[in-house]
């Protein structure tokens, strides 16, 4: 159960990492302005009520306005993970894949963005999670909800580094 919980959290974090910078450029409808470093912190809440603080760093490499590769590293006192995402953008639809190297997990992500809000879903073997990102300027407020796992809520704020 704990392994499934971590994988669900990992998949959801992959979605956050992949889509959070999109929030800053949603009106542009492409990845062009997303190159660079992003940082954030938040809390992870387990089903038993225990809360853990986490910190994350991300790097975004835009190869074209519609293609991006992202890497994310997050760490808390009890949790750590390292993700890589490949994303494609078509109109306002986001489709991609993710992999998490410390647990050898992988899956897909799908999302849709509109001004001020991104909603989507991440999936992997045996789990899924819903993600909502609300944004303004260089900051995103992220919420992830995953049912039926030990970790059921993740909240995070990400900002572009150096601003």
N, CA, C and O atoms as a DFTB+ gen file, in Angstrom:
652 C
 N C O
     1  1       0.822      -1.197       0.000
     2  2       0.000       0.000       0.000
     3  2       0.866       1.261       0.000
     4  3       0.562       2.225      -0.703
     5  1       1.952       1.254       0.793
     6  2       2.816       2.433       0.841
     7  2       3.477       2.676      -0.508
     8  3       3.608       3.827      -0.924
     9  1       3.897       1.624      -1.198
    10  2       4.521       1.781      -2.514
    11  2       3.522       2.380      -3.497
    12  3       3.886       3.251      -4.287
    13  1       2.254       1.925      -3.464
    14  2       1.213       2.468      -4.339
    15  2       0.969       3.933      -4.021
    16  3       0.772       4.750      -4.920
    17  1       0.984       4.256      -2.741
    18  2       0.790       5.642      -2.316
    19  2       1.899       6.539      -2.848
    20  3       1.624       7.620      -3.369
    21  1       3.146       6.106      -2.723
    22  2       4.269       6.895      -3.211
    23  2       4.188       7.031      -4.720
    24  3       4.469       8.107      -5.248
    25  1       3.812       5.972      -5.434
    26  2       3.698       6.067      -6.884
    27  2       2.599       7.036      -7.279
    28  3       2.763       7.794      -8.235
    29  1       1.481       7.026      -6.562
    30  2       0.400       7.961      -6.858
    31  2       0.864       9.390      -6.627
    32  3       0.601      10.270      -7.446
    33  1       1.541       9.622      -5.531
    34  2       2.097      10.940      -5.236
    35  2       3.092      11.338      -6.314
    36  3       3.094      12.479      -6.775
    37  1       3.936      10.398      -6.713
    38  2       4.938      10.662      -7.736
    39  2       4.283      11.064      -9.046
    40  3       4.709      12.024      -9.688
    41  1       3.254      10.337      -9.442
    42  2       2.558      10.661     -10.689
    43  2       1.923      12.036     -10.600
    44  3       1.993      12.818     -11.548
    45  1       1.314      12.330      -9.483
    46  2       0.682      13.630      -9.314
    47  2       1.727      14.740      -9.322
    48  3       1.511      15.801      -9.907
    49  1       2.847      14.492      -8.678
    50  2       3.919      15.485      -8.685
    51  2       4.455      15.689     -10.094
    52  3       4.818      16.802     -10.473
    53  1       4.501      14.630     -10.854
    54  2       4.933      14.752     -12.249
    55  2       4.018      15.702     -13.001
    56  3       4.475      16.529     -13.790
    57  1       2.736      15.579     -12.753
    58  2       1.780      16.444     -13.423
    59  2       1.964      17.889     -12.979
    60  3       1.932      18.808     -13.798
    61  1       2.154      18.080     -11.689
    62  2       2.404      19.433     -11.181
    63  2       3.622      20.024     -11.855
    64  3       3.582      21.133     -12.388
    65  1       4.690      19.277     -11.823
    66  2       5.941      19.763     -12.386
    67  2       5.798      20.089     -13.849
    68  3       6.326      21.089     -14.335
    69  1       5.089      19.246     -14.536
    70  2       4.951      19.444     -15.969
    71  2       4.048      20.607     -16.317
    72  3       4.290      21.307     -17.299
    73  1       3.016      20.822     -15.531
    74  2       2.026      21.818     -15.903
    75  2       2.130      23.135     -15.171
    76  3       1.605      24.135     -15.659
    77  1       2.771      23.184     -14.040
    78  2       2.838      24.432     -13.286
    79  2       3.382      25.592     -14.091
    80  3       2.799      26.675     -14.036
    81  1       4.467      25.434     -14.838
    82  2       4.955      26.555     -15.622
    83  2       4.005      26.940     -16.732
    84  3       4.019      28.088     -17.176
    85  1       3.191      26.028     -17.188
    86  2       2.206      26.380     -18.210
    87  2       1.274      27.466     -17.705
    88  3       0.808      28.312     -18.468
    89  1       1.012      27.427     -16.413
    90  2       0.116      28.414     -15.850
    91  2       0.602      29.826     -16.125
    92  3      -0.194      30.714     -16.431
    93  1       1.909      30.034     -16.017
    94  2       2.454      31.369     -16.225
    95  2       2.310      31.828     -17.662
    96  3       2.299      33.031     -17.922
    97  1       2.200      30.902     -18.602
    98  2       2.134      31.284     -20.005
    99  2       0.881      30.765     -20.695
   100  3       0.872      30.638     -21.920
   101  1      -0.163      30.466     -19.959
   102  2      -1.360      29.879     -20.544
   103  2      -1.942      30.750     -21.642
   104  3      -2.425      30.224     -22.645
   105  1      -1.911      32.060     -21.484
   106  2      -2.457      32.937     -22.506
   107  2      -1.656      32.849     -23.802
   108  3      -2.212      33.083     -24.875
   109  1      -0.364      32.518     -23.732
   110  2       0.461      32.396     -24.917
   111  2       0.183      31.107     -25.671
   112  3       0.490      31.024     -26.860
   113  1      -0.383      30.106     -25.028
   114  2      -0.722      28.814     -25.613
   115  2       0.486      28.113     -26.214
   116  3       0.348      27.405     -27.212
   117  1       1.678      28.295     -25.624
   118  2       2.845      27.510     -26.020
   119  2       3.868      27.519     -24.893
   120  3       3.722      28.241     -23.906
   121  1       4.919      26.696     -25.057
   122  2       5.927      26.522     -24.018
   123  2       7.057      27.554     -24.058
   124  3       7.932      27.526     -23.192
   125  1       7.064      28.446     -25.017
   126  2       8.223      29.308     -25.288
   127  2       8.790      30.039     -24.080
   128  3      10.011      30.105     -23.935
   129  1       7.968      30.581     -23.223
   130  2       8.486      31.389     -22.114
   131  2       8.799      30.574     -20.857
   132  3       8.997      31.151     -19.788
   133  1       8.846      29.251     -20.965
   134  2       8.984      28.415     -19.770
   135  2      10.396      27.960     -19.459
   136  3      10.621      27.388     -18.392
   137  1      11.359      28.188     -20.344
   138  2      12.734      27.766     -20.073
   139  2      13.200      28.306     -18.734
   140  3      12.888      29.440     -18.372
   141  1      13.940      27.503     -18.010
   142  2      14.536      28.010     -16.792
   143  2      14.283      27.170     -15.572
   144  3      13.849      26.020     -15.653
   145  1      14.567      27.780     -14.425
   146  2      14.489      27.125     -13.124
   147  2      13.234      27.574     -12.369
   148  3      12.859      28.746     -12.409
   149  1      12.602      26.637     -11.691
   150  2      11.431      26.895     -10.851
   151  2      11.655      26.237      -9.503
   152  3      12.271      25.175      -9.421
   153  1      11.157      26.865      -8.447
   154  2      11.304      26.318      -7.088
   155  2      10.002      26.458      -6.325
   156  3       9.174      27.323      -6.612
   157  1       9.849      25.592      -5.356
   158  2       8.649      25.697      -4.542
   159  2       8.698      24.836      -3.306
   160  3       9.626      24.056      -3.095
   161  1       7.674      24.999      -2.497
   162  2       7.529      24.191      -1.292
   163  2       6.047      23.958      -1.046
   164  3       5.183      24.624      -1.617
   165  1       5.787      23.003      -0.188
   166  2       4.398      22.700       0.104
   167  2       4.282      21.647       1.172
   168  3       5.236      21.357       1.894
   169  1       3.089      21.076       1.262
   170  2       2.836      20.039       2.249
   171  2       2.190      18.829       1.590
   172  3       1.418      18.941       0.638
   173  1       2.532      17.694       2.124
   174  2       1.987      16.425       1.703
   175  2       1.221      15.873       2.899
   176  3       1.796      15.713       3.975
   177  1      -0.052      15.584       2.732
   178  2      -0.855      15.085       3.845
   179  2      -1.208      13.631       3.610
   180  3      -1.739      13.267       2.560
   181  1      -0.908      12.812       4.589
   182  2      -1.215      11.391       4.511
   183  2      -2.624      11.136       5.047
   184  3      -3.184      11.957       5.773
   185  1      -3.180       9.992       4.678
   186  2      -4.535       9.633       5.084
   187  2      -4.683       9.594       6.603
   188  3      -5.765       9.863       7.127
   189  1      -3.598       9.259       7.319
   190  2      -3.645       9.199       8.780
   191  2      -3.529      10.575       9.436
   192  3      -3.493      10.672      10.663
   193  1      -3.471      11.650       8.625
   194  2      -3.419      13.010       9.152
   195  2      -2.028      13.585       9.293
   196  3      -1.898      14.789       9.511
   197  1      -0.982      12.787       9.179
   198  2       0.394      13.269       9.281
   199  2       0.709      14.146       8.068
   200  3       0.409      13.785       6.930
   201  1       1.312      15.294       8.329
   202  2       1.676      16.234       7.271
   203  2       3.192      16.362       7.199
   204  3       3.866      16.431       8.227
   205  1       3.731      16.393       5.969
   206  2       5.166      16.541       5.747
   207  2       5.415      17.717       4.809
   208  3       4.724      17.864       3.800
   209  1       6.388      18.544       5.132
   210  2       6.780      19.652       4.249
   211  2       7.735      19.122       3.201
   212  3       8.587      18.287       3.503
   213  1       7.601      19.604       1.953
   214  2       8.517      19.230       0.885
   215  2       9.004      20.481       0.167
   216  3       8.337      21.516       0.168
   217  1      10.192      20.366      -0.451
   218  2      10.781      21.434      -1.264
   219  2      11.140      20.831      -2.608
   220  3      11.596      19.691      -2.688
   221  1      10.928      21.611      -3.672
   222  2      11.166      21.102      -5.027
   223  2      11.948      22.097      -5.870
   224  3      11.838      23.310      -5.693
   225  1      12.746      21.557      -6.797
   226  2      13.455      22.341      -7.810
   227  2      13.186      21.701      -9.159
   228  3      13.223      20.477      -9.286
   229  1      12.915      22.520     -10.168
   230  2      12.611      22.012     -11.503
   231  2      13.404      22.768     -12.559
   232  3      13.704      23.951     -12.399
   233  1      13.741      22.070     -13.641
   234  2      14.389      22.659     -14.804
   235  2      13.527      22.363     -16.021
   236  3      13.114      21.222     -16.227
   237  1      13.254      23.384     -16.831
   238  2      12.434      23.240     -18.031
   239  2      13.283      23.540     -19.257
   240  3      13.922      24.589     -19.345
   241  1      13.279      22.601     -20.204
   242  2      14.019      22.766     -21.453
   243  2      13.022      22.719     -22.607
   244  3      12.471      21.662     -22.919
   245  1      12.797      23.855     -23.230
   246  2      11.837      23.967     -24.326
   247  2      12.585      23.779     -25.646
   248  3      13.474      24.563     -25.978
   249  1      12.219      22.730     -26.400
   250  2      12.877      22.479     -27.685
   251  2      12.129      23.130     -28.842
   252  3      12.718      23.383     -29.893
   253  1      10.843      23.404     -28.662
   254  2      10.031      24.143     -29.630
   255  2       8.838      24.689     -28.861
   256  3       8.626      24.270     -27.723
   257  1       8.054      25.594     -29.415
   258  2       6.916      26.139     -28.675
   259  2       5.923      25.082     -28.196
   260  3       5.171      25.332     -27.254
   261  1       5.904      23.898     -28.831
   262  2       4.941      22.856     -28.469
   263  2       5.577      21.639     -27.804
   264  3       4.873      20.668     -27.525
   265  1       6.881      21.657     -27.542
   266  2       7.557      20.497     -26.933
   267  2       8.469      20.961     -25.799
   268  3       9.203      21.943     -25.914
   269  1       8.389      20.206     -24.690
   270  2       9.202      20.563     -23.531
   271  2       9.601      19.310     -22.767
   272  3       8.836      18.350     -22.671
   273  1      10.824      19.338     -22.221
   274  2      11.299      18.296     -21.304
   275  2      11.520      18.973     -19.960
   276  3      12.068      20.072     -19.879
   277  1      11.090      18.302     -18.925
   278  2      11.168      18.874     -17.588
   279  2      11.753      17.839     -16.639
   280  3      11.465      16.648     -16.753
   281  1      12.578      18.300     -15.701
   282  2      13.064      17.435     -14.631
   283  2      12.736      18.102     -13.300
   284  3      12.800      19.325     -13.167
   285  1      12.385      17.280     -12.326
   286  2      11.952      17.772     -11.020
   287  2      12.563      16.909      -9.930
   288  3      12.583      15.681     -10.027
   289  1      13.068      17.576      -8.878
   290  2      13.573      16.889      -7.699
   291  2      12.860      17.463      -6.484
   292  3      12.874      18.675      -6.269
   293  1      12.229      16.591      -5.681
   294  2      11.540      17.013      -4.458
   295  2      12.047      16.204      -3.281
   296  3      12.389      15.029      -3.408
   297  1      12.088      16.871      -2.118
   298  2      12.602      16.223      -0.925
   299  2      11.873      16.748       0.308
   300  3      11.608      17.942       0.444
   301  1      11.562      15.816       1.192
   302  2      11.025      16.119       2.506
   303  2      11.794      15.293       3.519
   304  3      12.789      14.657       3.170
   305  1      11.350      15.292       4.770
   306  2      12.041      14.489       5.782
   307  2      11.895      12.991       5.525
   308  3      12.815      12.223       5.805
   309  1      10.740      12.568       4.991
   310  2      10.486      11.153       4.764
   311  2      10.286      10.795       3.296
   312  3      10.257       9.614       2.952
   313  1      10.150      11.780       2.436
   314  2       9.822      11.549       1.032
   315  2      10.839      12.230       0.135
   316  3      11.268      13.351       0.411
   317  1      11.223      11.553      -0.937
   318  2      12.014      12.190      -1.984
   319  2      11.700      11.491      -3.293
   320  3      11.396      10.298      -3.316
   321  1      11.777      12.247      -4.392
   322  2      11.572      11.675      -5.710
   323  2      12.237      12.541      -6.764
   324  3      12.499      13.725      -6.553
   325  1      12.504      11.914      -7.909
   326  2      13.145      12.568      -9.038
   327  2      12.395      12.185     -10.303
   328  3      12.296      11.003     -10.634
   329  1      11.862      13.182     -11.015
   330  2      11.000      12.940     -12.164
   331  2      11.551      13.529     -13.442
   332  3      12.324      14.487     -13.425
   333  1      11.136      12.935     -14.563
   334  2      11.387      13.507     -15.886
   335  2      10.072      13.436     -16.656
   336  3       9.376      12.422     -16.619
   337  1       9.740      14.517     -17.351
   338  2       8.501      14.585     -18.132
   339  2       8.806      15.036     -19.544
   340  3       9.696      15.857     -19.764
   341  1       8.072      14.500     -20.495
   342  2       8.101      14.953     -21.880
   343  2       6.680      15.369     -22.227
   344  3       5.745      14.582     -22.080
   345  1       6.516      16.612     -22.690
   346  2       5.175      17.147     -22.932
   347  2       5.009      17.652     -24.346
   348  3       5.938      18.169     -24.967
   349  1       3.795      17.486     -24.835
   350  2       3.393      18.033     -26.134
   351  2       2.127      18.841     -25.923
   352  3       1.236      18.439     -25.174
   353  1       2.056      19.969     -26.581
   354  2       0.918      20.869     -26.466
   355  2       0.232      20.983     -27.821
   356  3       0.880      21.210     -28.842
   357  1      -1.095      20.823     -27.814
   358  2      -1.894      20.980     -29.030
   359  2      -3.108      21.825     -28.667
   360  3      -4.025      21.352     -27.997
   361  1      -3.109      23.086     -29.116
   362  2      -4.178      23.996     -28.703
   363  2      -4.087      24.198     -27.212
   364  3      -3.075      24.694     -26.718
   365  1      -5.117      23.829     -26.487
   366  2      -5.118      23.911     -25.026
   367  2      -5.033      22.534     -24.373
   368  3      -5.166      22.417     -23.155
   369  1      -4.813      21.497     -25.171
   370  2      -4.688      20.127     -24.655
   371  2      -3.212      19.789     -24.438
   372  3      -2.370      20.060     -25.294
   373  1      -2.916      19.196     -23.285
   374  2      -1.566      18.797     -22.935
   375  2      -1.546      17.274     -22.820
   376  3      -2.377      16.680     -22.133
   377  1      -0.586      16.657     -23.500
   378  2      -0.435      15.204     -23.439
   379  2       1.036      14.919     -23.213
   380  3       1.894      15.576     -23.804
   381  1       1.340      13.939     -22.356
   382  2       2.739      13.629     -22.123
   383  2       2.944      12.339     -21.385
   384  3       2.000      11.600     -21.108
   385  1       4.214      12.074     -21.064
   386  2       4.572      10.906     -20.271
   387  2       5.544      11.340     -19.183
   388  3       6.203      12.374     -19.295
   389  1       5.621      10.536     -18.131
   390  2       6.515      10.840     -17.021
   391  2       7.205       9.555     -16.580
   392  3       6.707       8.453     -16.810
   393  1       8.362       9.717     -15.941
   394  2       9.051       8.597     -15.312
   395  2       9.678       9.094     -14.022
   396  3      10.117      10.240     -13.928
   397  1       9.714       8.215     -13.029
   398  2      10.287       8.527     -11.727
   399  2      11.409       7.526     -11.492
   400  3      11.162       6.324     -11.393
   401  1      12.634       8.014     -11.403
   402  2      13.791       7.130     -11.396
   403  2      14.037       6.411     -10.073
   404  3      14.543       5.289     -10.089
   405  1      13.705       7.002      -8.940
   406  2      14.010       6.355      -7.663
   407  2      13.100       5.164      -7.382
   408  3      13.467       4.288      -6.598
   409  1      11.918       5.111      -8.004
   410  2      10.986       3.999      -7.793
   411  2      10.664       3.237      -9.081
   412  3       9.822       2.339      -9.085
   413  1      11.335       3.601     -10.164
   414  2      11.113       2.956     -11.458
   415  2       9.629       2.927     -11.835
   416  3       9.099       1.893     -12.242
   417  1       8.974       4.077     -11.692
   418  2       7.548       4.196     -12.029
   419  2       7.410       5.065     -13.276
   420  3       8.256       5.916     -13.552
   421  1       6.342       4.839     -14.015
   422  2       6.091       5.653     -15.212
   423  2       4.604       5.672     -15.508
   424  3       3.838       4.852     -15.001
   425  1       4.210       6.630     -16.345
   426  2       2.806       6.725     -16.705
   427  2       2.550       7.858     -17.681
   428  3       3.467       8.364     -18.328
   429  1       1.289       8.243     -17.775
   430  2       0.890       9.282     -18.720
   431  2       0.225      10.431     -17.972
   432  3      -0.187      10.288     -16.821
   433  1       0.132      11.560     -18.642
   434  2      -0.598      12.690     -18.083
   435  2      -1.361      13.379     -19.198
   436  3      -0.926      13.427     -20.349
   437  1      -2.506      13.906     -18.819
   438  2      -3.366      14.647     -19.747
   439  2      -3.922      15.842     -18.999
   440  3      -4.250      15.758     -17.815
   441  1      -4.023      16.953     -19.705
   442  2      -4.564      18.128     -19.057
   443  2      -5.124      19.106     -20.061
   444  3      -4.973      18.963     -21.274
   445  1      -5.773      20.098     -19.507
   446  2      -6.350      21.173     -20.305
   447  2      -6.151      22.455     -19.517
   448  3      -6.363      22.477     -18.305
   449  1      -5.748      23.519     -20.191
   450  2      -5.614      24.775     -19.466
   451  2      -6.470      25.863     -20.094
   452  3      -6.754      25.875     -21.291
   453  1      -6.861      26.769     -19.217
   454  2      -7.648      27.943     -19.578
   455  2      -7.170      29.075     -18.681
   456  3      -6.498      28.806     -17.686
   457  1      -7.482      30.307     -18.981
   458  2      -6.970      31.414     -18.165
   459  2      -7.270      31.227     -16.675
   460  3      -8.427      31.104     -16.270
   461  1      -6.207      31.208     -15.871
   462  2      -6.335      31.133     -14.423
   463  2      -6.424      29.754     -13.816
   464  3      -6.249      29.623     -12.605
   465  1      -6.688      28.704     -14.602
   466  2      -6.873      27.363     -14.029
   467  2      -6.388      26.290     -14.996
   468  3      -6.637      26.355     -16.200
   469  1      -5.687      25.298     -14.439
   470  2      -5.342      24.086     -15.181
   471  2      -5.929      22.914     -14.409
   472  3      -5.797      22.833     -13.188
   473  1      -6.578      22.008     -15.129
   474  2      -7.094      20.795     -14.507
   475  2      -6.619      19.605     -15.325
   476  3      -6.528      19.680     -16.550
   477  1      -6.318      18.507     -14.641
   478  2      -5.855      17.347     -15.368
   479  2      -5.820      16.107     -14.510
   480  3      -6.241      16.101     -13.353
   481  1      -5.299      15.050     -15.123
   482  2      -5.212      13.760     -14.455
   483  2      -3.908      13.078     -14.834
   484  3      -3.485      13.115     -15.989
   485  1      -3.271      12.448     -13.832
   486  2      -2.092      11.626     -14.063
   487  2      -2.469      10.177     -13.821
   488  3      -3.306       9.874     -12.970
   489  1      -1.846       9.286     -14.573
   490  2      -2.122       7.865     -14.422
   491  2      -0.834       7.081     -14.484
   492  3       0.124       7.467     -15.154
   493  1      -0.832       5.974     -13.774
   494  2       0.257       5.013     -13.796
   495  2      -0.361       3.656     -13.511
   496  3      -1.584       3.543     -13.426
   497  1       0.443       2.644     -13.366
   498  2      -0.070       1.310     -13.110
   499  2      -0.811       1.264     -11.778
   500  3      -0.201       1.403     -10.718
   501  1      -2.116       1.070     -11.834
   502  2      -2.925       0.896     -10.633
   503  2      -3.305       2.144      -9.862
   504  3      -3.765       2.013      -8.727
   505  1      -3.145       3.345     -10.398
   506  2      -3.525       4.538      -9.655
   507  2      -3.794       5.706     -10.595
   508  3      -3.431       5.680     -11.771
   509  1      -4.442       6.735     -10.042
   510  2      -4.636       8.003     -10.745
   511  2      -4.820       9.103      -9.716
   512  3      -5.111       8.832      -8.551
   513  1      -4.651      10.339     -10.148
   514  2      -4.825      11.487      -9.258
   515  2      -5.344      12.665     -10.065
   516  3      -4.997      12.826     -11.235
   517  1      -6.174      13.486      -9.440
   518  2      -6.680      14.715     -10.048
   519  2      -5.840      15.889      -9.570
   520  3      -5.452      15.960      -8.404
   521  1      -5.565      16.809     -10.491
   522  2      -4.712      17.956     -10.203
   523  2      -5.427      19.238     -10.606
   524  3      -6.028      19.307     -11.678
   525  1      -5.362      20.255      -9.746
   526  2      -5.865      21.586     -10.073
   527  2      -4.755      22.588      -9.785
   528  3      -4.149      22.566      -8.714
   529  1      -4.492      23.466     -10.749
   530  2      -3.481      24.506     -10.586
   531  2      -4.156      25.850     -10.837
   532  3      -4.702      26.089     -11.914
   533  1      -4.114      26.712      -9.845
   534  2      -4.638      28.082      -9.984
   535  2      -3.439      29.004     -10.021
   536  3      -2.504      28.843      -9.237
   537  1      -3.457      29.978     -10.932
   538  2      -2.246      30.762     -11.137
   539  2      -2.524      32.226     -11.399
   540  3      -3.593      32.629     -11.858
   541  1      -1.486      33.009     -11.077
   542  2      -1.461      34.444     -11.375
   543  2      -0.002      34.865     -11.399
   544  3       0.740      34.580     -10.459
   545  1       0.414      35.532     -12.451
   546  2       1.792      35.998     -12.567
   547  2       2.797      34.872     -12.549
   548  3       2.654      33.906     -13.299
   549  1       3.812      34.973     -11.708
   550  2       4.878      33.978     -11.621
   551  2       4.671      32.965     -10.504
   552  3       5.636      32.348     -10.052
   553  1       3.443      32.784     -10.052
   554  2       3.174      31.868      -8.957
   555  2       2.018      30.949      -9.297
   556  3       1.033      31.369      -9.905
   557  1       2.147      29.684      -8.897
   558  2       1.076      28.707      -9.061
   559  2       0.742      28.082      -7.712
   560  3       1.634      27.756      -6.930
   561  1      -0.557      27.920      -7.448
   562  2      -1.032      27.199      -6.273
   563  2      -1.584      25.877      -6.763
   564  3      -2.522      25.841      -7.559
   565  1      -0.998      24.790      -6.285
   566  2      -1.281      23.466      -6.804
   567  2      -1.950      22.606      -5.739
   568  3      -1.537      22.608      -4.579
   569  1      -2.993      21.867      -6.141
   570  2      -3.660      20.908      -5.266
   571  2      -3.779      19.580      -6.008
   572  3      -4.192      19.544      -7.167
   573  1      -3.415      18.493      -5.334
   574  2      -3.533      17.155      -5.901
   575  2      -4.338      16.303      -4.939
   576  3      -4.083      16.299      -3.735
   577  1      -5.310      15.583      -5.474
   578  2      -6.121      14.682      -4.659
   579  2      -6.079      13.296      -5.265
   580  3      -6.362      13.105      -6.447
   581  1      -5.719      12.334      -4.433
   582  2      -5.645      10.942      -4.846
   583  2      -6.436      10.116      -3.846
   584  3      -6.124      10.131      -2.655
   585  1      -7.447       9.398      -4.302
   586  2      -8.277       8.576      -3.416
   587  2      -7.696       7.163      -3.320
   588  3      -7.079       6.663      -4.260
   589  1      -7.907       6.541      -2.172
   590  2      -7.539       5.148      -2.003
   591  2      -6.065       4.877      -1.833
   592  3      -5.628       3.742      -2.020
   593  1      -5.277       5.892      -1.482
   594  2      -3.851       5.691      -1.224
   595  2      -3.507       6.298       0.128
   596  3      -4.290       7.060       0.694
   597  1      -2.346       5.958       0.633
   598  2      -1.912       6.487       1.921
   599  2      -1.751       8.001       1.874
   600  3      -2.096       8.688       2.836
   601  1      -1.233       8.529       0.772
   602  2      -1.076       9.969       0.597
   603  2      -2.261      10.469      -0.211
   604  3      -2.441      10.067      -1.360
   605  1      -3.076      11.350       0.380
   606  2      -4.280      11.758      -0.336
   607  2      -4.363      13.232      -0.665
   608  3      -5.326      13.654      -1.305
   609  1      -3.379      14.043      -0.251
   610  2      -3.455      15.464      -0.564
   611  2      -2.047      16.062      -0.608
   612  3      -1.232      15.839       0.288
   613  1      -1.784      16.821      -1.663
   614  2      -0.528      17.537      -1.795
   615  2      -0.860      18.960      -2.194
   616  3      -1.600      19.176      -3.154
   617  1      -0.328      19.929      -1.476
   618  2      -0.504      21.348      -1.799
   619  2       0.879      21.956      -1.941
   620  3       1.767      21.697      -1.128
   621  1       1.061      22.772      -2.984
   622  2       2.384      23.329      -3.253
   623  2       2.265      24.692      -3.919
   624  3       1.304      24.956      -4.641
   625  1       3.236      25.548      -3.675
   626  2       3.359      26.825      -4.359
   627  2       4.705      26.812      -5.083
   628  3       5.742      26.568      -4.466
   629  1       4.689      27.078      -6.402
   630  2       5.911      27.141      -7.201
   631  2       6.080      28.550      -7.759
   632  3       5.104      29.187      -8.155
   633  1       7.313      29.031      -7.789
   634  2       7.617      30.328      -8.399
   635  2       8.838      30.186      -9.289
   636  3       9.680      29.313      -9.079
   637  1       8.921      31.051     -10.279
   638  2      10.085      31.058     -11.168
   639  2      11.266      31.579     -10.376
   640  3      11.162      32.613      -9.716
   641  1      12.394      30.877     -10.433
   642  2      13.602      31.269      -9.720
   643  2      14.148      32.571     -10.296
   644  3      14.095      32.797     -11.505
   645  1      14.666      33.412      -9.431
   646  2      15.290      34.649      -9.878
   647  2      14.333      35.788     -10.107
   648  3      14.733      36.828     -10.630
   649  1      13.074      35.625      -9.731
   650  2      12.107      36.729      -9.924
   651  2      11.429      37.063      -8.637
   652  3      10.587      37.961      -8.599
